[in-house]
Amino acid sequence: MKYVMERELLLPIKDKAFDKDRVEDEIETIKHLLPFIESFNTFFVLNDVFDVQSLKRVKKYEKVKHAFDSGINISHKYYVFSKN
């Protein structure tokens, strides 16, 4: 089961030149960029994952990937800390 995070997109428009077609083009461009921004690789680089049972940081890409795909947000075995 994959978990998908819903999001809202706010597109502030200052320029009167933005017509409906241009707004739709901007939305489509953002939709194409999001998979790269929200990828697992981005998650892996920007976060540290700690295993609560072993009290160690999980460094193996494959182990974190498996936990991520399984729904890391509902697991009590791992804690995720943002590096930012």
Buried (B, 14 or more C-beta within 10 A) or exposed (E): EEEEEEEEEEEEEEEEEBEEEEEEEBEEEEEEEEEEEEEEEEBBEEBBBBBEEEEEEBEEEEEBBEBBEBEBEEBEBBEBEEEE
